[in-house]
Amino acid sequence: MGSRSSLVAQPPQRPARTSTQQTPGNGNQPRRNFLNPFLQQPKPMSQWSSPQVPDSGWADENFLLGAAMVVFQPATLKVVVLHETKKKYWFLPKGRKDVGESLEQTALREAYEESGYRVEFLPLYTQTHAPGPPSNPQAPYGLNSEPIYISTAAYPARIRRNRIAPAGEYLTFWQVCRYVGQIPEDAVREEGTGMPDEVNYEAHLMDVNDAMKHLFHDEAHIVKYAWELFDWTRRIMEKERNKQNASESVAPPAQPDSA
């Protein structure tokens, strides 16, 4: 799947957490005006991301939160891809967050409803910037199930509850907010798990390259990134297993009981 120039095995040094809190507009930092995008110029980021967006602020009437999943079957190295059989397009499990639901719960629910598979999170070595808790400050450098991607999509004004709802942004979080999940080798797909408007969804297990050919460009890009993290994790774990096996093979024999 290409080089891993952007993903390194050794985590970068991160600044220690401090208890100092700064409030907007205090003397320790410049005032920010996120309502004036002309004050900011977009800057490029990594090869996996689009350029920076201006500092922004959205009221609740102008945004919508969702969660999605890239679901792998580690035993076969395949990925779950959905097919809308009537409208003839391919996509990944995704949906809006319900009131009172966490994004993690949304990701698992949507993956189940749309694919029919009971999905679990797939812990990976990621590039997350989420800090570790005081009890485990090294947590970001270990296996974790943090979201690996976030995407935005603008939507137009529309009629909602008999009134015109303003335009807004749909923010989607991906867990392996998009997330990475997994199903076992013997996973059985259940029927009738979707909503009434999802009856035409079919779930297929595909090789990653085949999946990327069927998906739209943005989702194919996310699958490629998820695969890079998954493959990176597999290689790290294989290296650790080999190291453990080597150390066990050279261990001195147990001494006989002198008694």
N, C-alpha and C positions, 0 to 999 in steps of 0.2 A: 504493500500500500504506500510505498514511497518512504523517503527519509523522515527521520524524527528530529530534524534540526530544531524544532520549536519545543520539543519535550525532552527534558534532561532527567537523568536518573537521580542526580543529587539535587535536593531542594535548595532554593536560594536562601540566603540569610534574610531573616525578617526582623523588623524592629520589635523590641519587646513591648508588651502592652503596658500602658500607663494609666493611672487613675485620673489624669488631668482631662477635663472636659472643657471644650470651647463652645461658646454659644455664637450663633450667627451674628456677625457685625461687631464682635468685641475687638479689643485692641490687639489681639494676637493673630488675627487673620483679616485679609481684605474682605470687604463686603462683596457679596455675589448677587447678581441680578439675573436670575434664570428666566425672567420674562422678556429679556432683550437678547435674542440669539445672535444679533449682529455684533455683539461684543466678543464673540468667541469664534474661533476658526477650527474646523474639524481637523484632527490629527490622525494619521494612520496608526493602527495597532498591530496585532499579530497577523500572520497569514490566514488565520482561521476566522478573523473578525472583520467587520466593516469598520470604516473610520469612526472616530469618536463623534457623538452627537452633542449638541449644545446642552449645557445645564438646563434642565427642564423641570416644570412642576405641573402636575395634573390633578384636578379635583376629581372626586369619585364619579361624577357624572361624565367624565371624559376618559376613563380607562376601564379595562376589563382584564382580569387575571385568569390565566389558564395554566395547565401543566400538561406535559407530554412525555412520552417514553420511547427510547430506542431499546427494544427488547431482544436480547441475544439468547441463543440456546448454546451454552458453552460446549456441550458434548459434541455438537455437530458443526460449530462455528457458523451457524446460520442466524439470520435476523428475521423478526416477524414484520411482514409488510401487509397492509390491508388493501383490499380492492373493492371499490364501489362498482358493483357489476352492472348497474343500470346506467350510470353516468360515465362509466369507463375511465376511472382514474385511480391511481395508487397513492397511498399516503401512510403516515405513521399515526399511532394512537395519540389522540390529543383532545382536550376539551376544557370547558370553563369550570372555574372553581365555584362550588356551591357555598352559600352562606354558612359560616361556622366550620368549614372544612379547611384543613391545612393543605398546602400545595403538595406535600407528600401523599396525603390521602387522595387528593384529586388525581395524581399521576397513577396510583395503583388502581383506583376505581375506573378511570377512563381506559386504562390498558385492559382491564377485565371486561368491561362492557363492550368495547369495540372489537377486541380480538377473540374473546371467549376463553382465553388462557388466564389461569391464576398466577399472576406475576409477582415476583419478589424483587427487591432492590439487589443490584449487582455491585458490591463494593469494588472500587477501583483505586489505583493511584492516580490522582487528578492534579490539576494545576490550581485548585481552589485558593482563593485569598481569604476564606473564612478562617478566623483565628481559632486556635484550640482553647478549650476552657482552662481555667487555672489548675484544675486537677490533672489535665493532660495537655500541656502546651504543644506537644509534638503530634497531636492528632491530625493536623492538616497534612503531615508527611506520610501518614500511614493509609491503609485502605479506608475509604469512606464512601458514602452515598450522597455526597453533595451534588446539586445540579451542575451539569457540565456546560450548559449553553442557555442563553436567553435571547429571544428574538422579539421584535416588535412589528406590528402590522397596523397601519392606519385604517380606520373604517369610517364611512361617511355618516352623516346625519340620517336618522331613520325614525319611523313611527314606532313608539313603544308606550304601551299602556295608554293608548288614545291621545298621545301627545308627541310632538316632535322632539326626539332625543338628539342632543348635539353630537357632532363627530368626536372621535376619540382614538385611543391607541390600545391595541390588544397585545398585552405582554404575556408571552408564553415561556415558561420555565421548563427546561429539559433535564431529566434526571438519568444515565447511562444511559426562568425556570421552565431545561429539559433534563430528564433523569434517565439513567440506564437501569434496565431491569433484566431479569433472567427467568427462564423456564427450564425444568429438568428434561432429560432426554426422553422420558416416558410421559411427557405432558399430554393431556387429553383436552382437546378443544370442546368447550360446552356450547350448546346451541341456545338461542333465545336470550342472550344476556344483554343485548343492546336496547336502546331506546326505540320508539316507534319509527323514527326517521333514520334508523340505522339497520333496518332489516336487510338491506342489500349489501352489507359488509361481509366480505370473506377474508379470512386470515390465511396467509401463505408463509411458509418458511423458505427463505431464499439465501443463496450465497450472497455475500456482501456486494460483490461486483454486479450481480444480476439485480439486486435491490436498487442500487444506485442508478441503473439504467431505466428502471421503471418510475422512480420518484421524480418529482419536480426538483429543480436545481437546489433550492434552499434546503430541502429535507435530505437530498442526496449528500449535500455538504456536511450536514449534521451527522448523518450516518457514518461518513468517512472519518469525522473527528472522533466520534464515539468508538469506532473500530480502532483507531490509533491508540486511544487510551486503553481499550480492552487488550489489544495486542501487547502494548507496553507492559501492562500489568502481568500478563501471562509470562512474558520473558523474564521479568523481575522475579516472579514466584518460581519459575523453573530454575533460575540461577541460584536462588536460595535453597531449593530442594537439592540441587546437585552439590552445593557446598555442604549441606547437612549430611548427605549420604557419604561424601568424601571424608568428613570428620569422623563419622561412625565407623567407616571401614578401616581407619588407621588407629582407632582407639585401642589401648592396651587390653590384653585379655584379663578377665576377672581373676583375682587371686583366689586360690582355694581356701576354704574355711579351715583355719588352723586348729579349730576345735575338733 
